[in-house]
Amino acid sequence: MLYSLRSRGRVAVVGVLIAAVAVVAPGVAHAAAPPANDDFDAAVAVTSLPFTTQEDTSAATKTSDDPGWCSGYAAAGSVWFSYTATQDGLLRATTAGSDHRTILSANTGPRGRLQSVADACDYGTDPAITLQVTAGTTYSFLVGGLDAPGGALSFALDAVAPAANDAFAAAEPVTALPFTRQADLSTATAQAGEPDSSCVEDEGIPSVWYSYPASDTARSVTARVEGSEAAVTVYAGNSLPDLTQVTCRRSGSGTAVFRTSPGTGYFLRVTGAHRGYGPVQLVVDEAPPLQPDVSVYPSTPTVFDNAGFSASSWNSIDLPLSGTWDFGDGATAPLGTETVYHRYAADGVYSVTLHATSPDGRTATVTQPVTVTTHDVGIAKFTTPASARQGVSKPISVDVSNTRYAESVTVVLSKRTTDYWAEVGRLTLQVPARATGKVRFPFAYTFTPDDTLAGKVAFRAEVQLQYPVTDAVPADNEAISIATTVKPPASRIVAV
């Protein structure tokens, strides 16, 4: 009985403690409330600039209609800010200083029909966006957690001035060459009436301007840009409506080159595909001298060759080259993109001259000696026996002709076996150059049992010149004889 009372007493005490805890710590099992601007319809209205705020968004939630166009998927949790522009211009929003990675985007329109603002998207650590706004339009800023619903958020919004050379009328002068500038397209806009460019697909993207002043002398100038999807376009003219495109180049596609005309001004427009894609660098410089390379093939032609002449350049701005070839023997030909062929009538050293012009008007003259040397020997006569007997030695002769230069000539004599030509003799002689007459190379060959077994044997004569000399007409350097009939050895009559 006593044990029973004690047990009930313990139960009663425990019940009192549980009730006490419930009174002291109400709501422990419930999560913190979401931020006040957790929903699009409760966005914090920004009424003046600059605007900065800090808030705890760790309990932020997301809705099914949160736009996911910026990062490709909806934020883990989001809060909203809105601002109605009082004038046209540029705004910059940032979440720099937040303790977590965020998504930041700008949108226009009512809920359910939100439209993304061009280039107004960034995400990661301390994202920032710059957007061009129109007076009277309301811009809704979504700030979301990238990896988690939120945390300690810092949000700032302010107006920013456009780039100093954002407008054509404020183009920055190119004062001296080389000229290098880091173009800040994040604070640039697209000015109404800007001329088209064959390198730009969307003429509404941001741009900045540079001016190249008119001068009294003509010169070739290069311009190139470095940066993601950037382009530089060169125009001639003095006012925005009168500009005419001269040339253009995208980043990564080479260098633009243009030839200035005395008294004419030029303008360079630098554009980028999107704001915030990183820095864009412009480099303007004087074009390098034209230095074409001349190629001749073969390098030492003969009078039998159609020598090929071509011109090239390592620099793409030099191409295509135009001009003329002077072959040094009184003949000329226009320079084009294809190889030009020329045959010389006599041996000699010729000064070949190339007069070249680049598309922008730079010129160069290159002179190169071409040596024409023709070595030509040939087999004039190849004499082999019509028939022979095994074991008998027969004479074989090769007559070599030569009308150009004294040569050291080797004649290789071979016979045909079942599978290949086997060398049976080799002789080297000096062969003088003579208009008429030949030099005979004498050989003697003893016919073998294998020849008798085959029944006939054919011979081949090959004429070779000493390296590095090569024969201009190798077609007459080889001759194959009519097969010689080979008989068994004569039978010896034995006396009885």
C-alpha positions as CSV (number, residue, x, y, z in Angstrom):
1,M,0.0,0.0,0.0
2,L,2.8,2.3,0.8
3,Y,4.6,1.4,-2.4
4,S,1.5,2.2,-4.4
5,L,1.1,5.6,-2.8
6,R,4.7,6.5,-3.6
7,S,4.3,5.5,-7.2
8,R,1.3,7.6,-7.6
9,G,3.1,10.5,-6.0
10,R,5.9,10.2,-8.6
11,V,3.5,10.2,-11.4
12,A,1.8,13.3,-10.1
13,V,5.1,15.1,-9.7
14,V,6.1,14.3,-13.3
15,G,2.8,15.6,-14.6
16,V,3.3,18.9,-12.7
17,L,6.8,19.3,-14.2
18,I,5.6,18.7,-17.8
19,A,2.8,21.3,-17.3
20,A,5.4,23.7,-15.9
21,V,7.7,23.3,-19.0
22,A,4.7,23.8,-21.3
23,V,4.0,27.1,-19.5
24,V,7.6,28.3,-19.4
25,A,8.5,27.5,-23.0
26,P,5.5,27.9,-25.2
27,G,6.0,27.3,-29.0
28,V,9.3,25.4,-28.9
29,A,8.0,23.0,-31.5
30,H,7.0,25.7,-34.0
31,A,9.5,27.2,-36.7
32,A,10.3,30.9,-36.9
33,A,7.9,33.1,-38.9
34,P,8.9,33.9,-42.6
35,P,10.2,37.4,-43.4
36,A,7.5,40.1,-43.9
37,N,8.5,40.4,-47.6
38,D,8.5,36.6,-48.2
39,D,5.8,36.8,-50.8
40,F,5.7,38.8,-54.1
41,D,2.5,40.6,-53.0
42,A,4.3,41.8,-49.8
43,A,7.4,43.1,-51.5
44,V,9.3,45.9,-49.6
45,A,8.6,49.1,-51.6
46,V,11.8,51.1,-52.2
47,T,10.7,54.7,-52.2
48,S,14.1,56.5,-52.4
49,L,17.6,55.8,-53.5
50,P,20.2,54.9,-52.3
51,F,18.5,52.0,-50.4
52,T,20.1,49.5,-48.1
53,T,18.7,46.9,-45.8
54,Q,19.6,43.8,-43.8
55,E,17.2,41.1,-42.7
56,D,17.1,37.5,-41.6
57,T,15.8,35.3,-44.4
58,S,16.7,31.9,-42.9
59,A,12.9,31.1,-42.7
60,A,12.1,32.4,-46.2
61,T,9.9,30.2,-48.3
62,K,9.3,29.8,-52.0
63,T,6.2,29.7,-54.1
64,S,5.3,27.8,-57.2
65,D,5.3,31.0,-59.3
66,D,8.7,32.2,-58.2
67,P,10.5,32.9,-61.5
68,G,13.4,30.5,-62.2
69,W,14.8,32.1,-65.4
70,C,17.8,33.6,-63.8
71,S,19.7,30.5,-62.4
72,G,17.7,27.9,-64.3
73,Y,15.7,26.8,-61.2
74,A,13.7,28.4,-58.5
75,A,15.4,29.7,-55.4
76,A,15.4,27.6,-52.2
77,G,13.6,30.5,-50.5
78,S,12.9,34.1,-51.6
79,V,12.1,37.6,-50.5
80,W,11.0,40.5,-52.7
81,F,11.7,44.3,-53.2
82,S,10.1,46.6,-55.7
83,Y,11.0,50.0,-57.1
84,T,9.1,52.3,-59.5
85,A,11.6,54.3,-61.5
86,T,11.2,58.1,-61.4
87,Q,13.4,58.7,-64.4
88,D,15.2,56.8,-67.2
89,G,18.6,55.6,-66.3
90,L,20.6,52.8,-64.8
91,L,20.1,51.0,-61.5
92,R,22.5,48.6,-59.7
93,A,21.3,46.1,-57.2
94,T,23.6,43.9,-55.1
95,T,23.5,41.4,-52.2
96,A,27.2,42.0,-51.3
97,G,27.8,41.3,-47.6
98,S,25.3,38.5,-47.2
99,D,26.5,35.4,-45.4
100,H,25.2,32.9,-48.0
101,R,25.1,32.5,-51.8
102,T,22.1,34.2,-53.4
103,I,20.2,34.6,-56.6
104,L,19.4,38.1,-57.7
105,S,17.1,39.0,-60.6
106,A,14.9,41.9,-61.8
107,N,11.5,41.5,-63.3
108,T,8.6,43.6,-64.6
109,G,4.9,43.0,-64.8
110,P,2.2,41.7,-62.5
111,R,2.2,38.4,-60.7
112,G,1.7,35.5,-63.0
113,R,2.9,37.5,-66.0
114,L,6.4,38.5,-64.8
115,Q,8.9,39.4,-67.5
116,S,12.7,39.1,-67.1
117,V,14.7,42.3,-67.5
118,A,17.6,42.0,-70.0
119,D,20.9,41.2,-68.3
120,A,19.4,41.6,-64.8
121,C,20.5,38.2,-63.4
122,D,23.4,37.1,-61.3
123,Y,23.9,34.4,-58.7
124,G,26.6,33.1,-56.4
125,T,28.7,35.0,-53.9
126,D,27.9,38.7,-53.7
127,P,26.0,39.0,-57.0
128,A,25.3,42.4,-58.6
129,I,23.1,43.4,-61.5
130,T,22.9,46.6,-63.5
131,L,19.7,47.3,-65.5
132,Q,18.4,50.1,-67.7
133,V,15.1,51.4,-66.4
134,T,12.3,53.5,-67.8
135,A,10.5,56.2,-65.8
136,G,7.1,55.0,-64.5
137,T,7.9,51.3,-64.7
138,T,7.9,49.1,-61.6
139,Y,10.8,46.7,-61.2
140,S,10.4,43.7,-58.8
141,F,13.7,42.2,-57.4
142,L,13.7,38.6,-56.3
143,V,16.4,37.7,-53.8
144,G,16.7,34.0,-53.1
145,G,18.9,31.6,-51.4
146,L,21.0,29.5,-53.8
147,D,21.9,26.6,-51.6
148,A,19.7,27.2,-48.6
149,P,16.5,29.2,-48.1
150,G,18.4,32.2,-46.7
151,G,20.4,33.7,-43.9
152,A,21.7,37.1,-43.0
153,L,20.9,39.1,-46.2
154,S,22.2,42.5,-47.3
155,F,20.4,44.1,-50.1
156,A,21.3,47.5,-51.7
157,L,19.8,49.4,-54.7
158,D,21.0,52.7,-56.1
159,A,21.2,54.7,-59.3
160,V,24.4,54.7,-61.3
161,A,25.7,57.1,-63.9
162,P,26.2,55.7,-67.4
163,A,29.8,55.3,-68.7
164,A,31.4,58.6,-69.6
165,N,31.6,57.6,-73.3
166,D,28.2,55.9,-73.4
167,A,26.8,58.3,-76.0
168,F,28.2,59.0,-79.4
169,A,28.5,62.7,-78.7
170,A,30.7,61.8,-75.7
171,A,33.1,59.5,-77.5
172,E,36.5,59.2,-75.9
173,P,39.3,60.4,-78.2
174,V,42.0,58.1,-79.3
175,T,44.9,60.5,-78.5
176,A,47.9,58.3,-79.3
177,L,48.8,54.8,-80.5
178,P,49.0,52.3,-79.1
179,F,45.7,53.0,-77.2
180,T,44.3,50.6,-74.6
181,R,41.1,50.9,-72.6
182,Q,39.0,48.8,-70.3
183,A,35.4,49.4,-71.5
184,D,32.9,49.2,-68.7
185,L,29.8,47.9,-70.5
186,S,28.0,47.2,-67.2
187,T,27.1,51.0,-67.1
188,A,26.6,51.4,-70.8
189,T,23.3,51.7,-72.7
190,A,22.1,51.4,-76.3
191,Q,21.6,54.9,-77.7
192,A,18.7,55.5,-80.0
193,G,19.7,55.7,-83.7
194,E,23.0,53.8,-83.4
195,P,24.1,52.5,-86.8
196,D,23.9,48.8,-87.6
197,S,27.0,46.6,-87.5
198,S,27.6,43.4,-89.4
199,C,29.3,41.9,-86.3
200,V,26.4,42.5,-84.0
201,E,23.1,40.6,-84.0
202,D,21.2,42.6,-81.4
203,E,21.6,46.3,-81.9
204,G,20.0,47.0,-78.6
205,I,22.9,45.8,-76.5
206,P,25.1,48.2,-74.5
207,S,27.8,50.1,-76.3
208,V,30.5,52.7,-75.7
209,W,32.2,55.0,-78.2
210,Y,35.7,56.1,-79.1
211,S,36.8,58.6,-81.8
212,Y,39.8,58.5,-84.0
213,P,40.5,62.1,-85.2
214,A,41.0,63.1,-88.8
215,S,44.6,63.6,-89.9
216,D,46.5,65.0,-92.9
217,T,48.1,61.7,-93.8
218,A,46.8,58.2,-94.6
219,R,47.7,55.4,-92.3
220,S,46.6,51.9,-91.5
221,V,45.2,51.3,-88.0
222,T,44.1,48.1,-86.2
223,A,41.5,47.6,-83.6
224,R,40.6,44.5,-81.6
225,V,38.6,43.6,-78.5
226,E,39.0,41.0,-75.9
227,G,36.1,39.8,-73.8
228,S,33.1,37.6,-73.8
229,E,31.0,38.1,-77.0
230,A,32.4,41.6,-77.5
231,A,32.8,43.4,-80.9
232,V,34.4,46.5,-82.2
233,T,32.9,48.3,-85.3
234,V,34.7,51.1,-87.1
235,Y,32.6,53.8,-88.8
236,A,33.5,56.8,-91.0
237,G,31.6,60.0,-90.7
238,N,31.0,63.0,-88.4
239,S,27.5,62.6,-87.1
240,L,25.5,59.6,-85.8
241,P,23.0,59.5,-88.7
242,D,25.8,59.8,-91.3
243,L,28.1,57.0,-90.1
244,T,29.1,54.3,-92.5
245,Q,30.6,51.0,-91.4
246,V,34.2,50.5,-92.5
247,T,35.0,47.2,-90.8
248,C,34.3,45.2,-87.7
249,R,35.5,42.2,-85.7
250,R,34.2,40.0,-82.9
251,S,36.4,39.0,-80.0
252,G,38.3,35.9,-80.9
253,S,37.9,36.4,-84.6
254,G,41.0,38.4,-85.3
255,T,41.8,42.1,-85.7
256,A,40.0,44.8,-87.6
257,V,42.2,47.0,-89.8
258,F,41.2,50.2,-91.6
259,R,43.0,52.8,-93.8
260,T,42.4,56.4,-92.8
261,S,41.8,59.0,-95.4
262,P,43.1,62.5,-94.9
263,G,40.4,64.8,-93.4
264,T,38.1,61.9,-92.5
265,G,37.1,61.2,-88.9
266,Y,36.5,57.7,-87.6
267,F,34.4,56.3,-84.7
268,L,34.8,53.0,-82.9
269,R,31.8,51.4,-81.2
270,V,32.5,48.7,-78.6
271,T,29.6,46.4,-77.8
272,G,29.1,43.4,-75.5
273,A,26.5,40.7,-75.7
274,H,25.4,41.2,-72.1
275,R,26.1,43.3,-69.1
276,G,28.2,41.7,-66.4
277,Y,29.9,39.2,-68.6
278,G,33.3,40.4,-67.5
279,P,35.6,43.2,-68.7
280,V,36.0,44.1,-72.3
281,Q,39.4,45.5,-73.5
282,L,39.9,47.6,-76.6
283,V,43.3,47.9,-78.2
284,V,43.9,50.4,-81.1
285,D,47.4,50.4,-82.7
286,E,49.1,51.3,-85.9
287,A,49.1,48.4,-88.4
288,P,52.5,46.6,-88.7
289,P,54.5,46.8,-92.0
290,L,53.4,44.4,-94.7
291,Q,55.9,41.6,-94.8
292,P,54.7,38.9,-97.3
293,D,56.5,35.6,-97.7
294,V,57.4,34.3,-101.2
295,S,57.4,30.6,-101.9
296,V,58.8,28.9,-105.0
297,Y,58.2,25.2,-105.9
298,P,60.4,23.5,-106.7
299,S,62.9,25.8,-105.0
300,T,65.5,25.1,-107.8
301,P,63.4,24.7,-110.9
302,T,64.6,23.4,-114.3
303,V,63.6,24.6,-117.8
304,F,61.2,21.6,-117.9
305,D,59.3,22.7,-114.7
306,N,56.3,25.0,-114.4
307,A,57.6,26.7,-111.3
308,G,54.9,27.7,-108.8
309,F,55.0,31.1,-107.2
310,S,52.8,32.0,-104.2
311,A,52.7,34.7,-101.6
312,S,51.5,34.5,-98.0
313,S,51.5,36.3,-94.7
314,W,51.4,35.2,-91.0
315,N,49.1,38.2,-90.3
316,S,45.5,37.7,-91.3
317,I,44.9,41.4,-91.7
318,D,47.3,41.3,-94.7
319,L,45.1,38.9,-96.7
320,P,44.1,38.6,-99.4
321,L,47.1,40.1,-101.0
322,S,47.0,41.7,-104.4
323,G,49.7,43.0,-106.7
324,T,52.1,41.7,-109.4
325,W,54.8,39.2,-110.0
326,D,58.0,40.1,-112.0
327,F,59.8,36.8,-112.9
328,G,63.0,38.5,-113.8
329,D,63.1,37.3,-117.4
330,G,60.7,40.0,-118.8
331,A,57.5,38.1,-117.9
332,T,55.0,39.3,-115.3
333,A,51.7,38.1,-113.9
334,P,49.0,39.4,-111.5
335,L,49.2,38.3,-107.9
336,G,46.1,36.4,-106.7
337,T,45.0,33.9,-104.1
338,E,46.0,31.0,-106.3
339,T,49.5,29.8,-107.1
340,V,50.9,31.4,-110.3
341,Y,53.0,29.2,-112.6
342,H,55.9,30.2,-114.9
343,R,58.4,28.3,-117.0
344,Y,61.9,29.7,-117.7
345,A,63.5,29.1,-121.1
346,A,67.1,28.9,-120.0
347,D,69.2,28.2,-117.0
348,G,70.3,31.1,-114.9
349,V,69.8,33.1,-111.7
350,Y,66.7,35.3,-111.9
351,S,65.6,38.1,-109.6
352,V,61.9,37.5,-108.9
353,T,60.1,40.5,-107.5
354,L,56.7,40.6,-105.7
355,H,54.9,43.9,-105.5
356,A,52.2,43.3,-102.9
357,T,49.3,45.3,-101.5
358,S,47.2,44.5,-98.4
359,P,43.4,45.0,-98.4
360,D,43.8,48.2,-96.4
361,G,46.5,49.7,-98.8
362,R,49.8,48.8,-97.2
363,T,52.4,47.9,-99.7
364,A,55.7,45.9,-99.8
365,T,58.2,44.8,-102.4
366,V,60.0,41.6,-102.0
367,T,62.9,40.4,-104.2
368,Q,64.1,36.8,-104.2
369,P,66.7,35.1,-106.4
370,V,65.6,31.9,-108.2
371,T,68.2,29.6,-109.6
372,V,67.2,27.6,-112.7
373,T,69.5,24.6,-113.2
374,T,68.8,21.8,-115.6
375,H,70.7,18.5,-115.3
376,D,69.7,16.0,-118.0
377,V,71.4,12.8,-119.0
378,G,69.7,9.9,-120.8
379,I,70.2,6.4,-122.1
380,A,70.7,6.7,-125.8
381,K,71.3,3.0,-126.6
382,F,71.1,-0.2,-124.6
383,T,72.7,-3.2,-126.3
384,T,72.3,-6.8,-125.1
385,P,72.8,-10.2,-126.8
386,A,69.9,-11.8,-128.5
387,S,71.0,-15.2,-127.3
388,A,73.7,-16.9,-125.2
389,R,74.8,-20.1,-123.7
390,Q,75.2,-21.0,-120.1
391,G,78.8,-20.3,-118.9
392,V,79.5,-17.9,-121.8
393,S,80.4,-14.2,-121.1
394,K,78.7,-11.8,-123.4
395,P,79.2,-8.0,-123.7
396,I,76.4,-5.6,-122.7
397,S,76.8,-1.8,-123.3
398,V,74.9,1.3,-122.3
399,D,75.4,4.6,-124.2
400,V,74.7,7.7,-122.2
401,S,74.0,11.1,-123.8
402,N,74.6,14.5,-122.0
403,T,74.2,18.0,-123.6
404,R,74.2,20.4,-120.5
405,Y,76.8,20.0,-117.8
406,A,79.7,17.6,-117.2
407,E,78.3,14.9,-114.9
408,S,79.6,12.0,-112.8
409,V,77.2,9.3,-114.0
410,T,76.6,5.8,-112.5
411,V,75.0,3.1,-114.6
412,V,73.5,0.2,-112.6
413,L,72.9,-3.0,-114.6
414,S,70.4,-5.5,-113.2
415,K,68.8,-8.8,-114.4
416,R,65.2,-9.9,-113.8
417,T,64.8,-12.8,-111.5
418,T,61.5,-14.5,-110.6
419,D,60.6,-11.9,-108.0
420,Y,62.9,-8.8,-108.4
421,W,65.7,-7.1,-110.2
422,A,69.1,-8.3,-109.1
423,E,72.1,-6.0,-109.6
424,V,74.8,-7.6,-111.7
425,G,77.0,-4.7,-112.4
426,R,77.7,-1.0,-111.6
427,L,80.0,1.5,-113.3
428,T,80.7,5.2,-112.8
429,L,82.3,7.4,-115.5
430,Q,82.7,11.1,-116.2
431,V,80.4,12.2,-119.0
432,P,81.2,15.5,-120.6
433,A,78.5,17.8,-122.0
434,R,78.5,17.5,-125.8
435,A,75.9,18.4,-128.4
436,T,76.5,15.1,-130.1
437,G,78.2,11.8,-129.2
438,K,77.7,9.5,-126.3
439,V,79.8,7.8,-123.6
440,R,79.6,4.0,-123.6
441,F,79.5,2.1,-120.4
442,P,80.8,-1.4,-121.1
443,F,79.7,-4.5,-119.1
444,A,80.2,-8.2,-119.5
445,Y,77.9,-10.8,-118.1
446,T,78.3,-14.6,-117.8
447,F,75.1,-16.5,-118.1
448,T,74.2,-18.9,-115.2
449,P,72.5,-22.2,-114.8
450,D,69.5,-20.3,-113.4
451,D,69.3,-18.3,-116.6
452,T,69.3,-21.6,-118.5
453,L,66.6,-22.9,-116.3
454,A,64.5,-19.9,-117.0
455,G,65.2,-20.1,-120.7
456,K,65.6,-16.3,-121.1
457,V,66.7,-13.3,-119.1
458,A,65.9,-9.6,-119.4
459,F,68.3,-6.8,-118.3
460,R,67.6,-3.3,-117.0
461,A,70.0,-0.3,-117.1
462,E,69.5,2.7,-114.7
463,V,71.3,6.0,-115.0
464,Q,72.0,7.8,-111.7
465,L,73.5,11.2,-111.0
466,Q,75.6,11.9,-107.8
467,Y,73.6,13.4,-104.9
468,P,72.4,16.1,-104.5
469,V,72.1,16.5,-108.3
470,T,68.8,15.3,-109.7
471,D,67.9,14.6,-113.3
472,A,65.3,16.9,-114.8
473,V,63.9,14.3,-117.1
474,P,64.1,10.9,-115.3
475,A,61.9,9.2,-117.9
476,D,64.9,8.4,-120.1
477,N,67.1,7.3,-117.2
478,E,65.9,3.7,-117.4
479,A,65.8,1.1,-120.2
480,I,64.7,-2.6,-120.2
481,S,66.1,-4.9,-122.8
482,I,64.4,-7.5,-124.9
483,A,65.0,-10.8,-123.2
484,T,68.1,-12.8,-124.1
485,T,67.4,-16.4,-125.0
486,V,69.7,-18.7,-122.9
487,K,70.7,-22.1,-124.1
488,P,72.4,-25.0,-122.2
489,P,76.1,-25.3,-122.5
490,A,77.4,-26.9,-125.7
491,S,77.8,-30.7,-125.6
492,R,81.4,-32.0,-125.7
493,I,82.1,-34.9,-128.2
494,V,84.1,-37.7,-126.5
495,A,86.4,-39.8,-128.7
496,V,86.0,-43.6,-128.5
